[in-house]
Amino acid sequence: MTNVYASPRVMPLLVLGFASGLPLALTSGTLQAWATVAGVSLQNIGFLTLVGTAYTLKFLWAPLVDRYAPPFLGRRRSWMFFCQVLLALSIACMGLLSPAESLGWLALLAVLVAFLSATQDIAFDAYSTDVLRDSERAAGAALKVLGYRLAMIVSGGLALVLAGTWLGWEHTYMLMGVFMLVCAVATLLAPEPEVVAQPPRTLGQAVVQPLAEFFSRRSAITILLLIVLYKLGDAFAGALSTTFLLRGAGFSTEEVGMVNKIFGLAATIVGALAGGALMSRMGLYRSLMCFGLLQAVSNFGYWVLAVTPPHLYSMAVVVGVENICGGLGTAAFVALLMALCNQRFSATQFALLSALSAVGRTYLAGPLTPPLVENLGWPTFFILTVLIAVPGLVLLWWKRQDIRRLDDNAEAAA
């Protein structure tokens, strides 16, 4: 597995995953913390999660990315580079506004960042699906998660520490824009896939053929439902986790930044790398089931924090365990999405699948978490998040033969 991680097709996914992950925290958790410190109401903070709508709807314009490409750097990397440059400018501009004085304008700019980030993700997910050999899929998924989570440390935990102690929120966002511009260099240096699939000849084919191919498969609808449900418990538990640790559990901004963002995301990286290694032995279905059970049960740790006095070590244990389990589940989940894609239509199909995975986070967890917390209280809410994860695991067990066939197909292709 070590040699697989060092593959020239796998290793670049670390930096490209970093570029993919950098904008998300800046329009979700970090923006949530900024708004919380600025005194924005809980309900408005909850609705800020709607900023991520572009991640859910990105399959709508994914056919454009499949059909057309800027005339440089290849079919996928050209889109990635173009979006990264615009993201650098847009993120820096967010630093010019304040959530207390210009929440509406800041939210609109965050929507633009989310749109550009979602478009980058369309191209990057298609690129990683195309460039990896079947035997490199688990390692590639793990490195994607590793890069993504490193970016979350920088744009999440490090950003909170810098904003609260050194630079302030405005200059912190400008610095994040500089980081994104540096990431564009990695796109210039990344290799092209060994086999470059021809784009659809017309936009109509780019729209119709990927969907027709996917929905012609047996159990296509239930597989899509599985993608929505698999990480739904995690989505609810994490929707207002920053606000919970600040307001509900009583920790300081610096403590949350160091433990929840930096240490927690480092734990996610450990989980993702471990997941990539374990999947080569366990197979896709067993990994999804075992890791899914762990990520569901680990949400119970937040209940412990909600009913006990604030203590830095207890938060570190809870956050560490929850994020390791989440990293395991994410590595397996990304590998599942790759396995489900036909290389001819990888941009549109991966965009559809990953967008569906964001439905729970964007349309269910974000808007519903505030009223659930206000009516149930934090302790009961976190017990509920464990139960919310159960339907996805039941559906996974029901479709176990379909998931196992994906592994069999990969072995046959190899």
C-alpha positions as CSV (number, residue, x, y, z in Angstrom):
1,M,0.0,0.0,0.0
2,T,2.9,2.4,0.7
3,N,4.0,2.1,-3.0
4,V,0.5,2.8,-4.1
5,Y,0.4,6.0,-2.1
6,A,3.7,7.0,-3.9
7,S,2.2,6.5,-7.4
8,P,2.6,9.5,-9.7
9,R,-1.2,9.3,-10.3
10,V,-2.1,9.1,-6.6
11,M,0.3,11.5,-4.9
12,P,-0.9,14.7,-6.7
13,L,-4.3,14.1,-5.3
14,L,-3.0,15.2,-1.9
15,V,-2.4,18.8,-3.1
16,L,-5.4,18.9,-5.4
17,G,-7.6,17.6,-2.6
18,F,-6.3,20.5,-0.5
19,A,-7.5,22.9,-3.2
20,S,-10.8,21.2,-3.2
21,G,-11.3,21.4,0.6
22,L,-10.1,24.9,1.2
23,P,-13.3,26.8,0.3
24,L,-15.8,24.6,2.2
25,A,-14.9,25.6,5.7
26,L,-14.6,29.3,4.7
27,T,-18.3,29.2,3.7
28,S,-19.5,26.9,6.5
29,G,-17.7,26.2,9.8
30,T,-15.3,29.2,9.8
31,L,-18.0,31.5,8.5
32,Q,-20.3,30.1,11.2
33,A,-17.7,30.9,13.9
34,W,-17.2,34.4,12.5
35,A,-21.0,35.0,12.6
36,T,-21.3,33.5,16.1
37,V,-18.5,35.8,17.5
38,A,-20.1,38.8,15.7
39,G,-23.4,38.1,17.5
40,V,-25.5,36.9,14.6
41,S,-28.7,35.0,15.7
42,L,-28.8,31.2,15.9
43,Q,-31.5,31.0,13.2
44,N,-29.5,33.2,10.8
45,I,-26.4,31.1,11.5
46,G,-28.5,28.0,10.7
47,F,-29.6,29.4,7.4
48,L,-26.0,30.2,6.4
49,T,-25.7,26.5,5.7
50,L,-27.9,27.1,2.6
51,V,-24.8,28.8,1.2
52,G,-23.7,25.3,0.3
53,T,-26.6,24.7,-2.1
54,A,-24.2,24.8,-5.1
55,Y,-22.6,21.5,-3.8
56,T,-26.0,19.9,-4.0
57,L,-27.0,21.2,-7.4
58,K,-23.6,20.9,-9.2
59,F,-24.8,18.0,-11.3
60,L,-27.0,20.5,-13.2
61,W,-23.9,22.1,-14.8
62,A,-21.6,19.1,-14.7
63,P,-22.5,18.3,-18.4
64,L,-21.0,21.6,-19.4
65,V,-17.8,20.6,-17.8
66,D,-18.0,17.2,-19.5
67,R,-18.7,18.7,-22.9
68,Y,-16.5,21.8,-22.9
69,A,-13.1,22.8,-21.6
70,P,-10.9,25.8,-21.7
71,P,-8.2,25.4,-24.5
72,F,-5.3,24.5,-22.2
73,L,-4.1,21.9,-19.7
74,G,-6.4,19.1,-20.8
75,R,-10.1,18.4,-20.3
76,R,-10.2,18.3,-16.5
77,R,-7.2,20.4,-15.3
78,S,-8.2,23.4,-17.3
79,W,-11.4,23.8,-15.4
80,M,-9.6,23.2,-12.1
81,F,-7.1,25.9,-12.8
82,F,-9.7,28.4,-14.0
83,C,-11.8,27.9,-10.9
84,Q,-8.9,28.1,-8.5
85,V,-7.8,31.5,-9.7
86,L,-11.3,32.9,-9.4
87,L,-11.7,31.3,-6.0
88,A,-8.5,33.0,-4.8
89,L,-10.0,36.4,-5.7
90,S,-13.4,35.7,-4.3
91,I,-12.2,34.3,-0.9
92,A,-9.9,37.3,-0.5
93,C,-12.9,39.6,-1.2
94,M,-14.9,38.0,1.6
95,G,-12.4,39.5,4.0
96,L,-13.6,42.9,3.0
97,L,-17.0,42.4,4.6
98,S,-18.4,41.8,8.1
99,P,-21.2,39.5,9.2
100,A,-22.5,42.0,11.8
101,E,-22.8,44.8,9.2
102,S,-23.1,43.2,5.8
103,L,-24.4,39.6,6.4
104,G,-26.5,39.6,3.2
105,W,-23.6,40.7,1.0
106,L,-21.2,38.3,2.7
107,A,-23.6,35.5,2.2
108,L,-24.0,36.3,-1.5
109,L,-20.2,36.3,-1.9
110,A,-20.0,33.0,0.0
111,V,-22.6,31.6,-2.5
112,L,-20.3,32.6,-5.4
113,V,-17.3,30.9,-3.6
114,A,-19.5,27.8,-3.1
115,F,-20.4,27.8,-6.8
116,L,-16.8,28.1,-8.0
117,S,-15.7,25.5,-5.5
118,A,-18.5,23.1,-6.6
119,T,-17.4,23.6,-10.2
120,Q,-13.8,22.9,-9.3
121,D,-15.0,19.7,-7.5
122,I,-16.8,18.5,-10.6
123,A,-13.5,18.7,-12.6
124,F,-11.4,17.4,-9.8
125,D,-13.6,14.4,-9.0
126,A,-13.8,13.5,-12.7
127,Y,-10.0,13.9,-12.9
128,S,-9.3,11.6,-10.0
129,T,-11.8,9.0,-11.2
130,D,-10.1,9.1,-14.7
131,V,-6.5,9.2,-13.6
132,L,-6.5,6.3,-11.0
133,R,-6.1,2.7,-11.9
134,D,-8.6,0.3,-10.2
135,S,-5.9,-0.9,-7.8
136,E,-5.2,2.7,-6.8
137,R,-8.8,3.6,-6.0
138,A,-8.7,3.1,-2.2
139,A,-5.4,4.9,-1.8
140,G,-6.5,7.7,-4.1
141,A,-9.7,8.2,-2.1
142,A,-7.6,8.3,1.1
143,L,-5.2,10.9,-0.2
144,K,-8.1,13.0,-1.5
145,V,-9.6,13.0,2.0
146,L,-6.1,13.7,3.5
147,G,-5.6,16.7,1.3
148,Y,-9.2,17.8,1.8
149,R,-8.9,17.6,5.6
150,L,-5.5,19.3,5.7
151,A,-7.3,22.2,3.9
152,M,-10.0,22.0,6.6
153,I,-7.3,22.4,9.3
154,V,-5.9,25.4,7.5
155,S,-9.2,27.1,6.6
156,G,-11.0,25.8,9.8
157,G,-8.8,25.5,12.9
158,L,-5.8,27.6,11.8
159,A,-8.2,30.2,10.5
160,L,-10.0,30.4,13.9
161,V,-6.7,30.7,15.8
162,L,-5.3,33.3,13.4
163,A,-8.6,35.3,13.4
164,G,-8.9,35.2,17.2
165,T,-5.3,35.9,18.1
166,W,-3.2,37.3,15.3
167,L,-4.7,38.6,12.1
168,G,-8.5,39.2,12.6
169,W,-11.2,37.7,10.4
170,E,-10.6,40.1,7.5
171,H,-6.9,39.4,7.0
172,T,-7.4,35.7,7.7
173,Y,-9.8,35.4,4.7
174,M,-7.3,37.3,2.5
175,L,-4.6,34.8,3.5
176,M,-6.8,31.9,2.6
177,G,-7.2,33.4,-0.9
178,V,-3.4,33.5,-1.3
179,F,-3.2,29.8,-0.3
180,M,-5.8,28.9,-3.0
181,L,-3.7,30.8,-5.6
182,V,-0.7,28.7,-4.7
183,C,-2.7,25.5,-5.1
184,A,-3.3,26.4,-8.8
185,V,0.4,25.7,-9.4
186,A,-0.1,22.1,-8.5
187,T,-2.8,21.8,-11.2
188,L,-0.3,23.0,-13.8
189,L,2.1,20.2,-12.7
190,A,-0.4,17.3,-12.3
191,P,-0.3,14.4,-14.9
192,E,-2.9,13.7,-17.5
193,P,-4.8,10.4,-17.3
194,E,-3.2,7.4,-19.1
195,V,-6.4,7.0,-21.1
196,V,-8.2,10.2,-22.0
197,A,-11.9,9.6,-22.7
198,Q,-13.4,11.6,-25.6
199,P,-15.9,14.2,-24.5
200,P,-19.5,13.9,-25.7
201,R,-20.0,15.3,-29.2
202,T,-23.0,17.4,-28.2
203,L,-24.3,19.1,-25.1
204,G,-27.4,17.0,-25.4
205,Q,-25.4,13.8,-25.2
206,A,-23.5,15.2,-22.2
207,V,-26.8,15.7,-20.4
208,V,-28.7,12.6,-21.4
209,Q,-26.2,9.7,-21.8
210,P,-24.6,9.8,-18.2
211,L,-28.1,9.7,-16.6
212,A,-29.4,7.1,-19.0
213,E,-26.4,4.9,-18.4
214,F,-26.7,5.2,-14.6
215,F,-30.4,4.7,-14.3
216,S,-30.3,1.7,-16.6
217,R,-28.5,-0.1,-13.8
218,R,-30.4,-2.4,-11.5
219,S,-31.3,-0.8,-8.1
220,A,-30.1,2.7,-9.3
221,I,-32.7,4.5,-7.2
222,T,-31.9,2.6,-4.0
223,I,-28.2,3.2,-4.5
224,L,-28.9,6.9,-4.8
225,L,-31.0,6.8,-1.6
226,L,-28.1,5.0,0.2
227,I,-25.8,7.9,-0.8
228,V,-28.1,10.4,0.8
229,L,-28.6,8.4,4.0
230,Y,-25.1,7.0,4.6
231,K,-23.6,10.0,6.3
232,L,-26.9,11.7,7.4
233,G,-26.2,11.2,11.1
234,D,-22.8,12.8,10.8
235,A,-24.4,15.7,8.9
236,F,-26.8,16.4,11.7
237,A,-24.2,16.1,14.4
238,G,-21.8,18.4,12.6
239,A,-24.3,21.0,11.4
240,L,-23.9,23.3,14.4
241,S,-21.0,21.5,16.1
242,T,-18.9,24.7,16.3
243,T,-21.8,26.7,17.8
244,F,-22.5,23.8,20.3
245,L,-18.9,23.8,21.5
246,L,-18.8,27.6,21.8
247,R,-22.3,28.2,23.3
248,G,-23.6,24.9,24.4
249,A,-20.5,23.4,26.0
250,G,-18.8,26.7,27.0
251,F,-15.4,26.4,25.3
252,S,-13.5,29.4,24.1
253,T,-12.8,30.2,20.4
254,E,-9.1,29.3,20.8
255,E,-10.0,26.0,22.4
256,V,-12.4,25.1,19.7
257,G,-10.0,26.1,17.0
258,M,-7.1,24.0,18.5
259,V,-9.1,20.9,19.4
260,N,-12.2,20.7,17.2
261,K,-10.6,22.1,14.1
262,I,-6.9,21.3,14.2
263,F,-6.7,18.2,16.4
264,G,-10.1,16.9,15.1
265,L,-9.2,17.2,11.5
266,A,-5.8,15.7,12.1
267,A,-7.7,12.7,13.6
268,T,-9.9,12.6,10.5
269,I,-6.7,12.4,8.4
270,V,-5.5,9.4,10.5
271,G,-8.9,7.8,10.0
272,A,-8.9,8.4,6.2
273,L,-5.4,6.9,5.7
274,A,-6.2,3.9,7.9
275,G,-9.4,3.5,5.9
276,G,-7.6,3.5,2.6
277,A,-5.2,0.8,3.9
278,L,-7.9,-1.3,5.6
279,M,-10.2,-1.3,2.5
280,S,-7.6,-3.2,0.4
281,R,-8.1,-6.1,2.8
282,M,-11.7,-5.7,3.9
283,G,-13.3,-4.9,0.6
284,L,-15.8,-2.1,-0.1
285,Y,-19.0,-3.5,1.5
286,R,-17.4,-4.6,4.8
287,S,-15.5,-1.3,5.0
288,L,-18.7,0.7,4.5
289,M,-20.6,-1.3,7.1
290,C,-17.9,-1.3,9.8
291,F,-16.9,2.3,9.3
292,G,-20.5,3.4,9.1
293,L,-21.3,1.7,12.4
294,L,-18.3,3.4,14.0
295,Q,-19.1,6.9,12.7
296,A,-22.7,6.5,14.0
297,V,-21.9,5.4,17.5
298,S,-19.1,8.0,17.8
299,N,-21.8,10.8,17.7
300,F,-22.7,9.7,21.2
301,G,-19.6,11.4,22.5
302,Y,-21.2,14.8,21.9
303,W,-23.9,13.8,24.3
304,V,-21.2,13.3,26.9
305,L,-19.9,16.8,26.4
306,A,-23.5,18.2,26.6
307,V,-24.1,16.7,30.0
308,T,-20.7,17.2,31.7
309,P,-18.8,20.3,32.7
310,P,-16.5,21.7,30.0
311,H,-13.1,20.1,30.1
312,L,-10.4,20.4,27.5
313,Y,-9.3,16.8,27.7
314,S,-12.8,15.4,27.4
315,M,-13.5,17.5,24.3
316,A,-10.2,16.2,22.8
317,V,-11.2,12.6,23.4
318,V,-14.7,13.0,22.0
319,V,-13.5,15.0,19.0
320,G,-10.6,12.7,18.3
321,V,-12.7,9.5,18.3
322,E,-15.6,11.1,16.3
323,N,-13.2,12.4,13.6
324,I,-11.2,9.2,13.3
325,C,-14.5,7.3,12.8
326,G,-15.7,9.9,10.3
327,G,-12.4,9.7,8.4
328,L,-12.8,5.9,8.1
329,G,-16.3,6.4,6.8
330,T,-15.4,9.1,4.4
331,A,-12.6,7.2,2.7
332,A,-14.9,4.2,2.1
333,F,-17.7,6.5,0.9
334,V,-15.5,8.3,-1.6
335,A,-14.3,5.0,-2.9
336,L,-17.9,3.9,-3.4
337,L,-18.6,7.0,-5.5
338,M,-15.6,6.3,-7.7
339,A,-16.6,2.7,-8.2
340,L,-20.1,3.8,-9.3
341,C,-18.9,6.1,-12.1
342,N,-18.5,5.1,-15.7
343,Q,-15.3,6.8,-17.0
344,R,-17.0,8.0,-20.1
345,F,-19.3,10.2,-18.0
346,S,-17.3,10.6,-14.8
347,A,-17.8,14.4,-14.4
348,T,-21.6,14.3,-14.5
349,Q,-22.0,11.0,-12.7
350,F,-19.7,11.8,-9.8
351,A,-21.2,15.3,-9.6
352,L,-24.7,13.7,-9.3
353,L,-23.6,11.3,-6.7
354,S,-21.6,13.7,-4.6
355,A,-24.3,16.3,-4.8
356,L,-26.8,13.8,-3.5
357,S,-24.4,13.1,-0.6
358,A,-24.7,16.8,0.3
359,V,-28.5,16.8,0.4
360,G,-28.7,15.8,4.0
361,R,-26.1,18.4,5.1
362,T,-27.5,21.3,3.1
363,Y,-31.3,20.8,3.1
364,L,-32.0,18.7,6.2
365,A,-29.3,19.1,8.8
366,G,-28.7,22.9,8.3
367,P,-32.3,24.2,8.5
368,L,-33.6,21.5,10.9
369,T,-30.9,21.4,13.5
370,P,-31.6,24.8,15.1
371,P,-35.3,24.0,15.9
372,L,-34.4,20.5,17.0
373,V,-31.8,21.9,19.4
374,E,-34.2,24.6,20.7
375,N,-37.0,22.1,21.3
376,L,-35.0,19.0,22.5
377,G,-31.9,20.5,24.0
378,W,-28.3,19.5,23.0
379,P,-28.2,16.2,24.9
380,T,-31.3,14.7,23.4
381,F,-30.4,16.1,20.0
382,F,-27.1,14.2,19.9
383,I,-28.8,10.9,20.9
384,L,-31.1,11.5,18.0
385,T,-28.2,11.9,15.5
386,V,-27.1,8.3,16.4
387,L,-30.6,7.1,15.5
388,I,-30.7,9.1,12.3
389,A,-27.7,7.1,11.0
390,V,-29.5,3.7,11.3
391,P,-31.6,3.8,8.1
392,G,-28.5,4.3,5.9
393,L,-26.9,1.2,7.5
394,V,-30.0,-0.9,7.1
395,L,-30.2,0.1,3.4
396,L,-26.5,-0.7,3.0
397,W,-27.0,-4.2,4.4
398,W,-30.0,-4.7,2.1
399,K,-27.9,-3.7,-1.0
400,R,-24.8,-5.6,0.1
401,Q,-24.8,-7.8,-3.0
402,D,-24.8,-4.8,-5.4
403,I,-21.9,-3.2,-3.4
404,R,-19.9,-6.5,-3.5
405,R,-20.4,-6.7,-7.3
406,L,-18.5,-3.4,-7.6
407,D,-15.5,-5.0,-6.0
408,D,-15.8,-8.0,-8.2
409,N,-15.9,-5.8,-11.3
410,A,-12.8,-3.9,-10.2
411,E,-10.9,-7.2,-9.7
412,A,-12.0,-8.5,-13.1
413,A,-10.9,-5.3,-14.8
414,A,-7.5,-5.5,-13.0
